[in-house]
Amino acid sequence: MAKCLYCQEKAGWFQAVCRDCKAMLAKLQELGTGFSFRDLLDALMATSASNAKIEKFLDADLRGQGSIRDMITARMTNELAMRVGQPTDTDSLKVKQIREEEKKRPQIPLKPGQCDPMRR
């Protein structure tokens, strides 16, 4: 039995995508291009997929160019920058690189109420 390209769970015989991920893909396509992240989450939660499966779906990086979450973050970043008059060319690959760099950054143990000095 094949594994789903998105969630890596069982997809069925000769299937590349499981039933839940197919439903989430359909919801994503229904939304079009001008949706908020909240709209997306509401649409995905309306499917029968579990929260864990939704997270796996959003984190799927099929082509190595960034996950669905990275693509949405890039689009929203560009829209926000455009609205405040700032030029930007953020794409999902740049978001992926930033996310991966953030994971590699050493985490400083903070006391309650203390701010991260790298985020000022």
C-alpha positions in Angstrom: 0.0 0.0 0.0 1.4 3.4 -1.0 2.0 6.3 1.4 0.3 9.6 1.0 2.6 12.3 -0.4 1.4 14.9 2.1 0.9 13.1 5.4 2.9 9.9 4.8 0.1 7.8 6.1 -1.5 4.9 4.1 -3.1 6.2 0.9 -4.5 3.0 -0.5 -3.6 0.8 -3.5 -2.3 2.8 -6.4 -3.1 6.1 -4.7 -0.6 8.9 -4.2 -2.8 10.9 -1.8 -5.1 9.7 1.0 -8.8 10.6 1.3 -8.3 13.2 4.0 -5.5 15.0 2.1 -7.6 14.9 -1.1 -10.4 16.7 0.8 -7.9 19.3 2.1 -6.5 19.9 -1.3 -10.0 20.4 -2.6 -10.7 22.9 0.2 -7.5 24.7 -0.6 -8.4 25.0 -4.3 -11.9 26.2 -3.4 -10.5 29.1 -1.4 -8.7 30.5 -4.5 -5.9 33.0 -3.9 -7.2 35.7 -1.6 -7.7 33.9 1.7 -6.4 34.5 5.2 -4.7 31.8 7.2 -7.7 31.7 9.5 -10.0 31.0 6.5 -7.7 28.2 5.5 -7.7 26.6 8.9 -11.5 26.9 9.1 -11.8 25.2 5.8 -9.4 22.4 6.6 -11.0 21.8 10.0 -14.3 21.4 8.3 -12.9 18.2 6.7 -12.8 14.9 8.6 -9.0 15.2 9.0 -7.5 15.3 12.5 -5.5 18.3 13.7 -2.3 16.3 13.5 -3.0 15.4 9.9 -3.8 19.0 9.0 -0.4 20.0 10.5 1.3 17.3 8.4 -0.5 18.5 5.3 0.5 22.1 5.9 4.1 21.1 6.4 4.3 18.9 3.3 7.2 20.0 1.0 6.6 18.0 -2.1 9.1 19.8 -4.4 11.6 21.0 -1.9 10.5 24.6 -2.6 8.8 25.1 0.7 5.7 23.7 2.4 2.1 24.8 1.9 2.5 26.8 5.1 5.6 28.5 3.6 3.7 29.3 0.4 0.9 30.9 2.4 3.3 32.8 4.6 5.2 34.2 1.6 2.0 35.3 0.0 0.7 37.0 3.1 4.1 38.6 3.7 4.1 40.1 0.2 0.5 41.3 0.5 1.3 43.0 3.8 4.5 44.6 2.5 2.7 45.8 -0.6 0.0 47.4 1.5 2.5 49.4 3.6 4.4 50.4 0.5 7.5 48.2 0.9 8.9 46.3 -2.0 9.3 42.6 -1.4 9.9 39.4 -3.4 9.5 36.8 -0.6 8.7 33.3 -1.9 8.2 30.0 -0.3 11.8 29.0 -0.6 12.9 32.1 1.3 10.4 31.4 4.0 11.7 27.8 4.2 15.3 29.1 4.5 14.3 31.5 7.3 12.4 28.8 9.1 15.4 26.3 8.9 17.9 29.0 10.0 15.6 29.7 13.0 15.6 26.0 14.0 19.5 26.0 13.9 19.8 29.2 16.1 20.7 28.3 19.6 17.8 28.6 22.0 18.7 30.7 25.1 16.9 29.6 28.2 14.7 32.5 29.3 13.3 33.3 32.7 9.6 34.3 32.9 9.2 37.8 31.6 12.6 38.0 30.0 12.9 38.8 26.3 15.0 37.0 23.7 17.9 39.3 22.9 18.0 38.1 19.3 14.5 39.3 18.7 14.8 43.0 19.6 
